[in-house]
Amino acid sequence: MNDKIKEKIKNAHYHKFGAVAPDGFVLIPKETLERLKDFETWKEWKHNPEILEQHAIDDLKKQE
């Protein structure tokens, strides 16, 4: 439980959008969406949907 809280604090710039998105939806930055145009990235996401969250976290860190 403590590790989950630490992760949310560390990536607060990403998790702050969680309360804004309607149930069942995820908000992602435009940069992350653009990454999916690359076929290799798309294949990686298709086999591991959680990678999209990590890409979004990375892209938001670059914006700061």
Secondary structure, 3 states (H helix, E strand, C coil): CHHHHHHHHHCHHHHCCCCCCCCCCCCCCHHHHHHCCCHHHHHHHHHCCCHHHHHHHHHHHHHC
